[in-house]
Amino acid sequence: MSASDILSQPAAPGPRMVELDIEGMSCASCVSRVERKLGKLEGVSASVNLPLETAAVTVPAGISNQQIIDTVNATGYKATLKNPPVSGHDAGAHLAHDARPGTAQHGAGTATADHAGMDHASGDQSGAGHDHMAHGGTAASLRPRLILAAILTVPVFLVSMFPALQFPQWGFVVGVLALPVVTWSAWPFHRAAAINARHLASTMDTLVSIGVIAAFLFSAVELAMDPQMTAHGMAMDGHAPLYFEVSAVVVTFLLLGRYLEARAKTKAGDALKALLSLGAKDATVLRDGVEVKVPAAELAVDEVFVVRPGEKIATDGVVIDGTSAVDTSLLTGESLPVDVTVDDAVTGATINTSGRLLVRATRVGSKTTLAQMGRLVSAAQAGKAPIARLADRISAVFVPIVLVIAVLTFALWLVFSGDIQAAFTAAVAVLIIACPCALGLATPVGLLTGTGRAAQLGILIKGPQVLEDTRTVDTILLDKTGTVTEGRLGVVDVITLAGLPESDILRLAGAVESHSEHPIARAITAHAFEQAGAAGTLPELSDFMSAPGGGVRAVIEGRTVLAGRAGWLEENGVALSQAAKTALLEQQQRGTTAIWVAVDGEAAGLIALKDTVKAGSAEAIATLRELGLRPILLTGDNAAVAAQVAAAVGITAEDVFADVLPEGKVEAVRKLQAAGATVAMAGDGVNDAAALAQADLGIAMGSGTDVAIAAADLTVMGNDLGQVATAIALSRKTLGTIKVNLFWAFFYNAIGIPVAALGLLNPMIAGAAMAASSVLVVANSLRLRRFAR
């Protein structure tokens, strides 16, 4: 099937996401125009990103991809579908849209883009070499135009502005020198203006083109009408009424601004580019006992591959043989290597530092952690923060209003002063100073840099709305186990209650807990194996069942064994004696977590476990307070354990919620929200997922479960609570940077236009200021790259 056949096919049933590359956009007005045109199609909505030159379009059934492309092309820009990756060398390839609900999968009738945003990071579109990071042209394409403009503009400016350098008929010489500058060098502006004019539209390029052409033609006409104007060097009545230097200098300044923008925005995308280049290119697969080297993209789930010391782990998997330390700093930002052994999970793109490992692949291609990170970062960068909508709405009407102001300026100056030169100068200055380029760059470049830096620090921001949410959050709920504490419990005591030996209690508890994935269950099982000795085994079980937040039950050697909370035992008809409750209270007072073990309906004993507080938790909670957040500890553990942990990390006693079931975590979030708090929730387990979704801002620890990560708005790839504080601080810093950008963009135009209209601004200075404003907005955003360094 040809590409045109695919494009013309009707859409698959149901809404889908179509990703487009759009060439030719230069300012916020272009963005608004494309979104408005696409929005006129029934059921279609679009979010256009200027620095990336992309559009994410939600398309209903019945509208083909070709219709979407034709609509964009009809507005004067060139749209193409993102190309699917031709090879999957890195783990960032094959990023299908299955991570976003409601988007189409690859297959007949769809041609949606994979790897959203991936080609932008490297600056290449497959087969095109187009740098999406530089709107209005790539740095390479702008460089020769800028060089020519600079070489010719210097003599034009010097001769025009300094009488001592003027010679007979210098006007014609500078006119000839300025001609290539205002034609070939300024061609990107003229071309964009002409395309938009054909569609009865205007953008910032319209302002630049009209201003430059007007300055040059006005001068040329004046010189043609009075060829002797510069025949004697200086004009007889002072400065000659020529503006060749204005047109040349303005073009040079604007090209310099565009060139520096292109260079700077490429740096802003370096973080994503680096992220996506982390993946291993090759993998050594073990097939029939023989090591075979294959491209990493060809790995299949359940294949076993070898990772030698110093090599990158090819894809996500589980260690089946060997022990080592894995450097995860590339993904998590954590400097210390993580020890791994058999049954430990490892992540693709991390580096094996010591021993040889055999790893069974569990996720490949678009399912890997690295690919998911790339998807999340790209989606966030391509998205549009609510704060950006204000700039879009203003830009939609900005250029036509500026054109009217320029005409009125010219007319009023002409009427009240009668000086055509002064009228012309003021009108041209208005056109040049008003270009809304900085306005269009303010939000997306800040977002691009902030999310890129976050990715380098192991923080994934799912979308631009998250930035707004972090600003208003004033309360943060912290799940204890795995978030504030290490989450690796160890058995410290076994208490017998019914005459059953400690060894039997531990053996039965280890067996029933062996089928559970809860950290407490793993700790009990590991301790039971350790006590059983090298040759020891745990008994078989049947009829296993688990109740989240309650406990587990199974039949072992003909006996019904339960392990879990007191409430779980009581639900199963196990009565707790006063002596048993006293034993529990003693353990709680020691700060341990006690798990009941019951055999055949009778409480047989308690297993006491203890967790340790993470090294950086206290410092992280202090940082959260400095950010204006109220930290609250939330745990299913008893009050005594929770109080000890809270005291250790600096959380006040009244801010501890203990003995909370999974549904209770959701209720805790709702109660705080009902009391007027804006709540963030940080957690890592399956039982945290509902609360993460309910919270105003859900923060998942990357060491947690996929369910928790999917439910969260923000993910930290490590397991350090300090990263949560860093994530909130960086999100707020990014939002603050965007606001500063917008303020100066608005302030610049609000002040500059009336100053120019009053004749107080030379067009050359206006051109330099306009170019500088765009560069400053990008440079201000790039400061985020130094965050936390």
N, C-alpha and C positions, 0 to 999 in steps of 0.2 A: 504494500500500500504506500503510495507517495505521500510526501509531507503535505501537499495541498489537499489530498483526500482526507488525511487525518484532521487537518485544520477545519475543513468544511463539514465534518461530521457533526450531527447534533450532539449535545451534551448527554452524558449518562444521567439517568434519573437522579433527582436530588441536587441540592446546592453543592458546589465544589469550589475549590480555591484555584485560581489561575494566576501564575506568576509571570510577569512581563518584564523585559528589559525595554526601556524607553530612551531613545536618543534625542538630543536637541533641547532638553529642558535647561533653563538657565537661572530661574528665580522662583520665588514662592508663587508668583502669578501663574507660571506654567503649571505648577503643581495643582493649584486650585482649578485651573481650567480643565486639566485632564480629569480630575475627580468629578467635576461638575458634569462634563460630557458623558462620562461613563455612568454617572448616577441617573442620567435621563433614561437609560435603558431599564425597563421594568424589572425590579427584583435584583438589580446589580448595585453593589457598593464597592468602592475602591479606596485604598490607602496608598498614596504615592510618596516615595521617599526621594528627596532631591539629591543628596550626596551619592546614594547608591544607584540613582537613576533606575529605580524599579517601581513596580506597582503590584500590590497584592489585591486581587479582584475576586470578590465573592459572586459567583455566577449561578443563576438558577437553571433548572432543566429547561430545554427549549431554546437556549441561546448558545450558539457555537463559539468556539474559541476565535474563529475567523471574524465573527461579528465584533468581538471585543477588540481585536487588533485593528479592524477597519475603523472602528469608532475613534481609537486613539490616533490613527493615521490621518483621519479627517480633521483632527484639531491642529495638524501641522507638525506633528512629531512622528518619529519612526518607532513602532512597537514590534517586538518579536517575542515569541515564547522562549522561556529559558530552556536551553538545551539540556536534555538528560545527559548525565556523565558518560563519556565514552570509555572511561576506564575507572576502576575503583581502587587505585593504588593506595590512597590513604583512607583512614577510618572515617573521614568526613564524607566519602563518596556515598552515593545511593541514599541520600537523605530523603526518603519518601515522605509524603505529607501525612502518613498515617498517624503521626504524633498530634495532628490537629484535627479535632472532630469535624466531621462534615466535609472533609476534603476528599478529592477523588484519588483513587489509586491508579497506578499505571495499568494500561490495558487498552483493548480496543475501544475507540471512541473518546479517549482522553489523551491529552498531550500536556498535562500539567507539568510544571517544572519540578525536578528533584533538587536536591542540595540548595535550598533557598539561601541566597546570599553567599554561597561558597565561592563562586567565581569572582565576586566583588573583592574579596579579601586579597586575592592575588592580582587583581586588576585586569584579568583576562576573561573575555567571553570566548568560549571555544570557537576557534577559527576566525575570530574577529580582531583580537588584540585591542579591544576597546576598554579603556580604563573607566569603570563606573564610579570610581572615587572622585573623579574630577569633572563636575558638571561644566558644560560649556567648552570642553576640550581636554585632552590629556596634557600632562606636562610636556611630553615629547612633541606633540603637535603644536603646542603654543610656543615652544622655545624658539624655533626659527623666526616666527612672526615677531616675537619680542625682541630678538637680537637685531633684526633689521630695523624695527621701530626705534630702538635705542640708539643705534648708530646714526640714523638720519635725523632723529629728533634733537640730538645734542647741538649740531650746527644751526638747525632751524631756530631753536630756543635762544642760543647765544647771539646770533645775528639780529634776531627780532627784538631782543630785550636790551641789548647793550649798544648804544649809538656808536661807540668807539670802534666796533667791529663791522659796522655797516659800510657798504660800498655802493657805487652807482648800480642801479637796477637790482639791488639785493632782493626786492620783493618777488621778482620772477624766479630767482634762484631758490629761495626758501619755499615758494609755491611748488616748484618742481620736486624739491626734496621731500616735501610733505605729502605729495600725491601718493607714492607707494605706501606710506604709513596709513593714510585714511582709506586706502582701497584694499591692498593685499593684507596688510597687518590687521586691519580692522574688519576683515572679511567675516570672521565668526559672528560679529555683532550684526553686520548688514544682512547676512544670510538668514539669521534667526528672525530679524525684524521683518524681512520680506516674506518669509514663510507664514509668520503670524498675520501680517497684513492681508495676505491672500484669504485668510479666514476671518477677516474683520476683527482681529484680536491684537492685543498689545502686551508686551512684557518689558522687563528692564532693558532688554536689548533694543527695544524700540526707542527708549529714551536716549540711550548711548548713540545709536545710529543717527537719529534725527539731530542730536546736538552736534556730533562730529561733522556730519554732512553740511549742516547749516553754517557752522563756523568756517568750513573750507569754502563752500560756494559763495558765501557772503564776501569773503576776502577776494576770491577769484573775480567776482563780478566788479567789486570796487576797483581792483587793479586793472581790469579790462576797460572800464569806463574812464580811468585816468592812468594811462600807461606811464606818465611822467611822475607819478606819485613818489617813487623811490629813485628817480633818475639821478638825483644829486646826493645820494646816500641817505641822509635823514629827511623826513618829510618837512616841508617848509613850516608847517604849523605845529610841530612837535611829533608825537607818536603817530605813525601812519595807522589808519583805520583797518589794519589787517590782523586776521586771527588765525593765520596758518599755524603759528606756534601753539595756539590753544588746541586746535584739532589734533596736532601731532602729540603734544604732551599728554592730553587726556587719553588718547589711544594707548600710549606707552604705559601710563600709570595703570590703566584698567587691565591691560594685558599682563603687567607685572603682578597685579592683584590676583588675576585668574591663575597665573602660573604658580604663585606661592600657595594659593588655595589648593590647587591640585596636588602639589608636593605635600602640604601639611595634612590633607585628608587621607592621602595614602598612608601616612604614619598613623593616623587615627584607626585605620583598618588593620594595622600590623598585628594587633593582638589576636584577631580572629584568624588571620593568615597563619600566624605561628601556631595557634591552637590546632588548625586543620592539617598542619604539616607534621604533627607529632606522631601520627600513626606509623607503625612499622610497615615497610614496603614488602618484606619477605617473611616467610615462616618456614621453620623446619618441621615437617610433619612426620610422625612415626607411623609407617604403613608396613604391616607384616614384619615388624621388628627392624625395618630399614628406614633410615632418616632420608627424607626427600625434601628438597627445598622447593617451595611453590610461592607464587605471589600471595600476599596476605589476603587479598580480595577473594581468593579461591577457597579459603578455609570454610568448612561446613560445621554446623553444630555437631557436637559430640566427637569431632576429630581430636586426636591427641597430638600436641606439638611440643617440641623441645625448646626450652629457653636457657641459653648458656649465660654465664656471668657477663655483664656488660651489654647484653642484648635487650632490645625492647620486646615487651610482651605483645604478641601479634594481635590478640583480641581478648575480649573478656572471657574468663574461664575459671575453673576450679583446679587447684593443685591436686594431682593424684599421686605424685611421688617427688620427694626431695624437700629440702628446707632452704630458705634464703631470706634475705632482706630486700625489700622492693622500694625503690625510690619513687614516691608518688608526687613529688613536688611539682612536676609539670602540670598535673591536673588539680591537685588540692592546695598547692601553695605551702604545704607543710615541709619543713626542712629535714626532719628525721625520717630515715627509712623505716618501713613497717615490716616486722618479722612475719613470715608466712610459712606454713607447713601444710601437710596433707589435709584436704577438705577446706582450706581457706580460699576465699574468692580473690582473684586478681583482676586488674583492670587493664585493658589494652592501652598501649602507648606508655605505660609506666616501665621503669628500667629495673631489670634484675641485677642486683649489685654483687651477689656472692655465689651461692650454690647453684647447681644445675637443677632445673625444674621440669617436670612433665606436667603439662596443663591440658585439661579437657575443655574444649571450647564450648561455652554456653550461649554466647551471643555473637553474631557476626553482622557485618554490613551496617545497615541503618539502625540495627538494634543495639549497637555497642554504646557504652557510656560516652566515648568521644564523639560519636555521631550525634547522640542526643544532645550533648553540650553544644555542638555546632549548630544544631537546629534551633535550640533555645536562644543562643546568642544572636543568630541571624534573624530570628523572628522578632526579637526585642529591638534590634537595630532597624529593621524594616518597618516596625510599627510606628504609630504616631501617638505621642503623649497628648492628653487632653489640653495641656497648655499650648500645644502647637496649633490647635484649631483657631485660636485667636489670631495668630499671625496669618493663617490661611484666609480667614474671613476678610481681614484688612487688605491683604495683597490682592484679593479678587477685584477690588474696586480702586486700588491704589494708583495703578498706572494711568487709567483714563482720567482720574482726578488730577494727576500731575500734568498731563498734557493740557488740560483745561487751564490749570494755574499758569503754565508757561505761556499760553496764548494770551491770557488776561494780563500777565506781567508785561509782555511785549506791547500790548495795546495801550495799557495804562501809562507806561513810561513814554510811549510815543505821543499820547494825548497831552500829558501834563508837562513833559520836558521838551518834546519835539526833537529829541536827540536819538536818532535811529541807532547809532552805535551803542549808546547806553542801554537802549531798550533791548537790542539784540543780545548784548553781553549778559544782562540780567536773565533773559529768557533761557539762554543756553546754560547758564549756571544752575537754574532751577531744574532743567532736564537732567543734568549730570549729577547734581548732589542728591537727587531723589531716588536714584536706582535702589530698589529694595533687595539687593543681593544679600546683605547682612541679615535682613529679616528672614529670608528663606533658609539661611544656613544656621541660624541661632539654635534651633531645637535639634535637628537631625545630627549635626556634627557633635554637639554635646552628648547626645544619646549614644552615638557611635563610639566615641572615645570612652565614655563611662562604662558601657557594657563590655567593651573590649578589655579595659583595665580590670574589671570585675572578673572576667574569664581568666585572666592571668593569675588572679589571686584565688582561683578555685571557687568563684561565686557566680551563680547563674541567675540572671534576672530575666524572668519569663516574658515580660512585656513592659512597655513604657508606663502603663497605668501603675505599676508597682512603685515607680519613683514618686508618684503623687501620694500613694498610700503611706510610704515611709515618713512623709512629712507630717502626717496627722496622727500617727500612732503614738499613744502615750502610756500604754500598758503592754507588757510582754509576759506571756505564760510560758514557763520553761518546764518541759517534761524532765523529771529527775534522771531516770536511768538512761544512759547513753547520750544525754545532752549535758547535764551538769556533772554527772559522775561518769566514771569509766564505762559503766555498764557491764563490767566483767566481774560478776559475783564469785566469791569463793566460799566453800563450805567451811565454817569455823567450829561447828559443834553439832552433835546428834544427841537429842534428849529422848530417852525412852519413857513411856507412860503406862504401858500395859504388859510389861514383862518380856516383850519381844527384844532379842538381842540387837545392839546397835548395828551389827553387820547385816542382819536380816532387814532391818528398817531401811538401811542405805541401799541394799541390793534391790529390794522391791521398789523403792522410790526411784532409783536409777533406771530400772526397767520401764516403769510407767512414764517417766519423764523423757525417755529416750526418743519418743515419737513426737515430742513437742519442739518447736523452734524458739521458744521463749528463752532469753538469756539465763533466767533462773533454772529452767529445765536443763539447759546445756551444762551449767555449772554443777548441778547435782549429778547428772549422768557422768560427767568427766571425773568427778570425785569418786563415784561408785566404781568406775573402771580402775582408777588409780588404787583404791583400797583392795580391789579384787586381785591385784597383782598381774604380772605379765601374762600368765596363762588363764586368768580369770575371764569369765563371760557373764553376761546378764541373762536372766531367764527370758523365754519367749512370752509374748502376751497376745491377747485377742480382745475383740470388742472395745477397741480404743476409742475414746471420744474426748474432745477438748472444748472447754467453754472459755472464750476470751475474757480475761480479767477475773476468772474464777479458779479453774484448775483442770486437772486431767483425771480420767478414770479408765481402768482396764481390768481384764481378768488375767491373773498371773498364777500359774500352778493351781488352778481351781479356786483361787481366792480373789475377791473383788478388792482392788487397791485403788485408793483415791489419794491425790496429792494436790494441795492448793490452799486457798484462803479459808478462814473459819466459816464464812457465809456459804462457801461451796460445799463444805462438809455438811452443814445444817440442811442445805437444800437436798442433800442425798440421804437424809435421815440419820446422820451421825451426831449424837449428843456429846457435848463437851462438858466434862466434870469441872468442878471448881479447882481441883488440883491442876488440871490441864490448862485452865485459863490463867492460873497463877504462874505456871511455867512459861506461858506465852508472854505475860507481862514482864517477867524477868528478862527475857530475851529482848523485848522491845526497849526496855530501859538501858540495855547495853548498846543500843543502836544497831542491832542486827535485824535482818529480814528473816522471819520464821515461817516456814512452810509446814503445814500439817500433813501427816501421813496417817491414813486410816486403813485398816484391814478388816474386811467383813463387818462393816458397820461400827467398828470401835476405833477411837483415836489411839493409834499405836505409838506415835512419837512426833517430835518436832525436829526439823532440820534447819539450823541457823546459818544464814549467809550474810556476808557483808560486802558492800561495795566501797570503792574509794572515790573521793572527789577528784576530778580532773585538775591537773596542775594549774591551768590558766583560768579556771572558772571564776574564782574570786575577782581576779583582775578584770575579766570580761564583764561581770555584773557591775563592777564599779564604773566601767566605761558606759554601760547601758544607762546607768543613773546619770552620768554626765551628759548623755544625749537626751535627757529629759524623760526617760522611760521608767515606769514602776515595775520592777521584776517580781513575778509571783511564781513560786514553786508549786508544781502540780505533779502529784504522784499517786500511784495505787498503793504505795507502801503505807505503813502505819504512821501515826502522828509523831511518835518518838523518833523514828528513823528520819522522817522528813525534817523534824526540828533540828536534829543534829547536823544534817547536811546544810540546811538553811543557815544555821549559825556559822558554819565553816566558810560559807561563800558570801556572807553579808546580806542575807535576805531577812527581813524582820519577821517575827513570829506570826504576826497577823496576816502576813502575805504568804502563808503556806496552806495549800489545799491538799490534805492527805486522804488516804483510803478512797480514792476516786476511781470509779469504774470507767471503761471507755465512753459509755454514754454520758457519764458524769463530766467528762472533759468537755464535751460539746455544751453541756448545760452550764458549766463554769464560764465558758466563753460567752454564752448568751446572757448570763446574769450580769457580767461585767459590761457587755454592750448595752443592756437595758439600763444600767446605771449611768450611762453616758460616756463610758470609756471607748476609745478606739483601740482594738486589741490585736496584737501580734501573737502568734503561737509558734513556738519552736519545738519540734519533736522528730522522732526517727522511726517509730514503730507503726505496724498496721493499725494498732489501736489509737494512734494519733491522727490518722488520715481524716476522719470526720471532723475533728476539732480544727485541723489545719484548713480544711475547706470552709468551715464556719467562720473562722477568724477573718478580720479585715485584712490581715497580712499573714499568710502562712509561710513559715520558714522550715524547710526540711534539712536535716543533717544528711549529708551525702553518704554517710556510712549506714544509713537506714534502709528501709525497704522501698521498692519501686512504687508501691501504693502511696506511701507517704510523700515521696518526691513528686509523684503525679498530682497529688492534691494540693501541693504548696505553690506559692507564687514566686518564691525565691529559694534557691537551693545552695547550700555550701557543701563543696565536694569533700571536705575533710570532716573530722568529728570534734573539732575544737570549738567551744562556745565563743571564743574570741573572734572567730570568723563571722559569727552572727552579728556581733557588735560592729565589726568591720563592714559587713554587708549593708547594714542600716546606715552607717556613717557615709559609705561611698555612695549609696543611693541618694541620700540627702545632699551630698556634695555635688553629685551630677545634676540633680534638680536645681540646686542653687546656681550652678554654672549656667544652666539653660536660662534661668530667670535673669541673670546678669546680662547674658547675651541679648535676650529680648529687650531688656531695658535700654541698653545702649543702642540697639538697632532702632527702636522706636524714638528714643531721645534724639538720636542723630538726625533722623528725617524730620522730626517735629521742629527742631531748632534750625536745621540747615535750609529747609525750603523757604521760610519767611526771610531769613538772612539773605539768601540768594535773590529772592524777589525784590528786596529793597535795594539791590545793586551793590551790596557790601561784600560780595564774594566773587573773586576772579574765577572764571571757568576752569583754569588750570589747577587752582587750589581745590576747587570742588571735585575735580577728577581724582586728585591725589587723596583727598579725604574719603571719597567713596571707596576707592580701592583699599585704603588703609582700614576702613571699618570692617570690610569683609575679612581681611587678613587677621585683624585683631580678634574678631569673633572666633575664628578657627584657632588662633594661638591661645586664647583664653580657654577653649575647650581642651586643647592639648595639655594643659597643666594637670588634667586629671590623670595623665599617664604617670605622673610622679606620686600619685596617692599611695600612702603607706610605705614609701621608700625611705 
